[in-house]
Amino acid sequence: MALAFITCDGPENSTKEAPKPNVIIILTDQWRASSLGYNGNDQVKTPQLDSFAMEAVNFRNAVSVTPVCTPFRASMLTGKYPTSTGMFLNDLYLPAEELTMAEIYKEEGYATGYIGKWHLDGHGRYKFVAPERRQGFDYWKASECDHDHNKEHFYLNSDTTKRFWEGYSPFSMAASANEFIEERSKAEEPFLLVVSMTTPHFPHETALERYTDMYPADSLVLPYNVPEEKQEWARKELQGYYAHCTATDVAVGQIIDKIQDIGIFDSSIILFTSDHGEMMGAHGYRPWMKHQPYNESSNVPFLVSYPAKMTSKGATAEAPITTPDILPTLLSLSGITIPNCVEGYDLSGIVEDPTSGTERGALFMNICPFGMAFPDDEYRALKTANYTYVKTPAGSSMLFNDPVDPLQMHNLIDNPKMQEVKDKLDSELQAELARIGEDEIKPRTFYTTKFGYEGREQINTNYNTLHFYEVEDPNTPKHLKPICAN
């Protein structure tokens, strides 16, 4: 964004007192929070991340702002909600006018790099992402979108030659990340690196055999919110899903080991998270489904480490966090002024004191379910340390007491004893919506019209991702006002 730092009163005013930390974001795809050992799952093997959790703060109540790939990624980079950016469907182009994470860090003298899945270009999943559409990332070893984990393509910097990761992509991505980290650690300027792995996203049958063999399907114990008619399918998919999780854990561990080995762990911010979760049969939803407000879909892993600012290694933060909060929190930890067009909250204080923030709520939403989720209601939701509250255009629809009912089997929305709690959560939800300019919960048609998406293929039950590998007409949000105005 060429004039971002003028229109946003942005980072040019930040202090220069202390050396800036390196920032490494390890992003995975479709990894739900409940499928990690450190979060209490005794079936899946994730020893590397379990070890990292002992050095980090675990935000147990982290939610994806919209539990789908593109909306999460746009929100993470802009610190804004999908209602503001128009990025609420997959395979959209994030407009160059948006002010993004890499642009802000570059202005502060950072080297920037991106490795892996992008999914913000909207020009076709197999196509070359032109440098001017990379939102400030200079080093580039990435693709728009590809889930062929054993033959996954990428493009290198400005070369339009399609290349392929060697073998299983998470391992090759980790090796490339380590090369970047080692090289950049020798330079005077700090760096921002995003490593965006495509696992454990389906297809699950492509998991490496040595990891699949660790999880015989008939030995897997399913949560009791998976109904009997979905259990056989869920076990089959869960075998490969857990195999991907364990293999990806190895790859993540290789990156963290490199950061430690070259001596920059203490001076670096490391974030591990995922764009959304996976229903895997829960509540009767098919495997592969995300989109939903249930924990399986919306609750994502979120570990952040920055020893220079942390007081409690291995602590669990009960305070909720949502995707737009990532950018302002990282900027604050980095000593960089937060542009006033960012909508998320600075939660760096919770990184420093994980016992704080338990009274807050985190807003998440799906303003236009699409594809396999098209028949489902659009919703807005509030996550707190104790409750998940969901509201649709028709009214309040879900209320769960999560510590008591973690599988969300008992909807308390019509329980008269919960009326006071419901009213309080509703008031907080409405206040959060008003803060970002949403005076009511509008139907999806309002947003598809506002952003010019009428007739787009995503907005029906016939959505087929195969149609988005080659795109002639990129899906770009139509904005009705300046994107980053004061």
N, C-alpha and C positions, 0 to 999 in steps of 0.2 A: 504494500500500500504506500504509494509515493509520498502522500502528505499526511500520513497517519500521525506523525509525532507533532504536527502543528494542530491538527483538528482534535487531537485527544489530550493535549497538555501532557504529553507522555514522558518516556524515559529520559529525555534529555536533562531533566531536573534531578535525576537520582544521584545519590552520594557516591563518592569515589574513595571512601576512607579505607576500606579493607579489601583484600584480594577477593575477587568474585569466585564462588565455587563452580566446579564443573557440574553439569546437570545431565544425568543419564536416565532416560525413561525406557523401561522395558515393558512393552505393551504386548499382551497376548490376545487371542481371539476366541471368544465364547467359553472362557474359563470361569465357571461359577465359583463363588466364594466357598461354598460347602465342599468343594472337591479338592481340598488341600489338607495335608496332615496337620499343619499348625492351627487350622480352624476346627479340629476335632474329628476329621474323617480318618478312621483307622483302617480303611481298605486301600485307599490310594496312597502310593509311595511318592512323596515329594521331599526327600531329605535335604536337598540343597536349599529350597525355599524355607523349610522348617528351620534350618540353621540361620538363614538370613533374617527370619522373623525375630530371632533372639537378639539381633543387632538393630532392629528397626522398631517403628511404631506401627502397630496393626490397627487400621481403621476398620473395625469389624462391621460397621453399619454403612459402608460405602455403597452408593447406588449409581447405576448408569443413568444419565439424564434422560435418555431414550434408549432402551435396550436393543439397539441395532447398530450395525457397523458404522455407516457414514455419519449418522447424527452424533454419535459419541465422539468420533474423531474431529468433526467440525467444532464441537463444543469444547473439547480439550484444548484445541489450538487457539480458539478465540475467546474463551471464558464467557461465552454467551449461550443463551437458551435457543433451542430450535424455533421457538415462536418468533424470535428476533432475526435469526439468520435465514430462515426458510429451509434449513438443512434438516428435514425430518423424514426423508426417504433415502434409500440406498441409491447409489449411482448418480449422484448429483455433483455438479461442479461448484466448489467453494469459490465465490467470486474473488478476484484478485484485490478488490477494494477492501476486503476484510483485513483488519489488523490482526496479525497472528503472533504466536509464541516465538517463532524463529526470527521474525522481523524485529521484534522487541529486543531479543537477546543480541542480534547482530548489531543493532544500534548501540549496544553497550560493549561492543568489542569482542563478542563471542564468535568463534568458529562454529558452524552449524552443520550437522550431518543427519541423514535419514537413511535407514536400512530397513527393507522389508515391504510390507503392505501399506499402501497409501489410502486408496478408496475415497479420494476427494476430488478427482479430476473430471469425472462424468463424461469423458470423451471416448470411453471404451476400455474395458478391462484389460485387453491385450495391447493397447496402444501406448506409445511413448508419451510420457508426461513431460511436456516442454519445460525448460528451466524457468521461464517466466510464470509458470503455473504451479511452482513448488513452494510458494508461500514463505520464501526466505531461507529455505534449506539449500545450502551450496553443495556440499558433498552428497552424492545421490547414488545409492545402489538399491533400487526399489522398483516396484511395479504398481500399477493401479490396483489390481486385485487378481489373485490366483490361489486356489486351494488344492492344486495338484502337488501335495507336499513332497513327493519324490521326484518331480520334474517341474519345479516352480520357476517361472521366468523372472527376469529383472532386467533393468537397463542401467548402465553405468555412466554417471555424469551426463555429458552431452552426446554420447555415442548412441545412435538410433538402432544399433544392432541388438536384437533380442538375444539375451544370454540366459543360462539356466544355472540355478544353484546346484552344486555338486551333492548328489545323494539327498538325504533327508534335510529339508530346508532349515529347520531351527539350528542344526549343528553348523551349517555353513554360514548362516546369518551371525551366529555367535562368534565364529572365527573372524568374519569380516569386522564385526564390532570391535573385537579385541585388537585387530590391526589398527583401526581408527583410533581407539583409545590410547594405545601405546605410542603411536606417532604424535597425536595431538598433545599428549602429556609432556612432550619435550618442548613444546612451544610456550611462549610467555603468556599468550592470551588463553582464557578459559574456553571450554567448549560445551555446546549443547548437542547431545546425541539422542535420537529416538530410534530404538530397535523394535520394529513392529513385526512380531512373529505371527504366523497364520494358524497355528495350532492352539488348542485342541479342536478347532472348528472341523466339522465334518468335511469330507468323508472319513469316517472312523476306521473303515476297513483298510486304509492305507498306512495305518500305524505299523512300525517295524515289528517283525515277528518276535524278536527277543523281548520286547516290552509287552506285546499282546499275550505272550505265554505266561506272563506274571499274573494275568487276570482271567482264569477260566470262567466263562460266562455263567455256568451253573453254580459257581461258588459266590457270586456277587449278591449281596443283600441289598435289596431296594428299600427306600423309605416307604412308610406305610401310606403316603399320599399318592403313590403310583397305583392306580386301580388294576385289577387282575387282567383286564383285557389289553393292557399296555405292557405287561411285565415281560413277556417273552421278547418283544421288540426292544424294550428298554435295556434288558440284559445284554442283548447282542450289540447294541450301540454303545453301551456303557463299557464293555470290554475294550473296544478300540479307543473310546474317549479317555479312559483312565490310562491306557497305553500312551496316547499322545501327551497326556498330562505328565507322566513320569519322564518321558523322553525330553519334553520341553523343560522340565525341571533341571535336567542335566545341562541343557544348553544355557539356561539362565545362570546356573551355578558356575559355568565356565566364564561368563562375563564378570560375575562378582569376584571370582577368584583372581581374574586378571587385574581388576581395579585394586584389590588388596595387595597383589604381588608387586605392583609397580609403585605402591606407596601413596595412592591418592584417595583411598577410601575415606579417610577422615575429613578431607577437604572437598568431598563431592556429595551432591544430593543424588540419591538413587531412589527412583520410584518404580515399583512393580505393580502392575494392575492389568485389567482386561476391559475390553469394550462393552461386554455384556455377558450374561450367563447362558444357561441351557436348561430347558424344562425337563427333558429326558423322561417323559411320561408322567411327570407330576401333575396332579389335578386333572388327569385325563388328556393333557396336551401331548401331542406326538413328540418323539425325539426330533431334534434339530430346531424346535420352536424356541424363539426368544420373545421379544415384543412385550411380554406380559408384566404386570406389576408384582407378581409373586416373587418371593426371594430367589427361587431357582434361576429366574431370568434377570432380575434387576440388581441383586446383591452381588457385587464384584469384589475380588481380592484387592487390597490396597495396602501395600507396605511402603513406608518412606523412611529413609535413613539419611541423617545429616549429623554426624557426631559433634560437629562444632556448635550446633544449636540444641541438641537433645540432652535432656536430663535423665531420661529413663529408657535405657535400652531394653528391648523385649517387652515393652508395655503395650497394653491394648487400650485403644481409645474407643469409648462407647459413643462419642459424639458422631453424628452422621455427617457424611460429606457427599456431594454430588459433583458431576463432571465439570460444570463451569467454575467450581472452586479450585480446580487444579492449577490453572494459570496464575491467578492472583496469589495463591499460596506459594508457588515456586518462585514467583517474582519477589515476594516479600522475603523469603528465605535467602534469596540471592542479593538482597539489598538494592533492588531495582524498583523504581516508582511504578505503581500500577496505573495504567491509563484509565481515565474515568469512564470510558465506554465499556469496560469490562463489567459484566453483570454478576459474576460469582463473588463469593466471600473469601477474604484472606483468612485462612485457618492456620497460619503458621504458629499462632499461639498454642494451638492444640498439639502440634508437633513438639513444641517445647515443653508443654505441660499436658500430657495425655489424659489427665483427670478432668480437664476443663471442657466446656462446651456441651455438656450433657443435656442442657435444657433446649438446645436449638433443634430446628427441623430442616431437612434437606428436601428440596423440590425436585421431583422427576415427573416424566410425562410420556405419553404417546399420543400426539395430536392427530395422527393419521395412520393407524395400522394398515399395512399393505401386504400384498402377496398372500401367503398362507394365513396371515393374521387379519386380512381385510374384513372378514365378517365380525371381528371383535370390536367392542366399543372403544372409542377414543377415551382417554382418561388423563387426569392430573392426580398426582399423589404426593404425600408427605411422609417422609421417613424420619422417625425420631429414635432415641435410644430404646424406647419401649414399644412403639406402635408403628404400624403401616396403615395409613388412611388413604382411601382411593375414592375419587369422585368422577363421574361421567357427566355429560351434558344433561342427563336425566336426573341427576342427583347423587347423593352419597351411595356407594355400592359395596365397599369393603372396609372392615376395621379388624385388625389382628393385633393381639397382645403377643409380640414376637418372643420375648424371653420365656413366656409360659407355653406358647404354641408356635415353636420355630418352624414347623411344617405348614403352618397357616391352614389348619383344618377346621377351625371354628370361627366363622365370620360373626363378629359381635355387632354388626351395624344396626340390627334391630333389637338389641338387648337394652331394655329401658335402664338398667343399672349403669350402662356406659354412656348415657346421654350427655353428661357433663364433659366427659373425655371427648366424645365425638364433637360437641360444640366448640371446645377449645381447639381441637385439631383443625376443624373446618375454618375457624377464624384465622388460624396461623396460615393455612393453605391459601385462603383468599388474600391475606396480606402479602404473601410471597408473590402471588400472581399479579397483584396490583403494583408491586415494586418494579416488575418488568413490563408494565404497560398492558396487562391483561385484566380487564375489568369483569370478565365473566368467562365461564368455560364454554367456548364456542365449538360448534361442530366442525368436523374436518373440512367440509366444503368451504368454510370461510377462509381457511389457510390455502387450500388448493387454488382457490380463486385469487386470493391476495398475491400469491407468489407465482401465478401463471402456470400451474400444473394441470389444468383441466385436460382430460383425455390422455394423460401420461399412462404408460403401460403399468407402472408400479401400482396404480390405484385401482386395482381390481383383482379378482381371484386368479386370473390367467397370467400373472406376472411370472416370467421365466428368465432367470439370470443369464441363460445362454444368449438371450437377445441383446445383452449389454457388453458382449466382448468386442463388438465393432459398432460404434455409434457415429452417425453423421451429424446429428443435431444434439449437442450436449444440453443436458438439463441444468439450466442456470436459474437460480432464484431471481425473480423480478422484485426489486426493492422499490418501495414507494417513498423512501426518504433517505437522506445520506446515511451510509452504513455506520459510520463511527463519529457521529456528530456529538457535541457536548450536550 
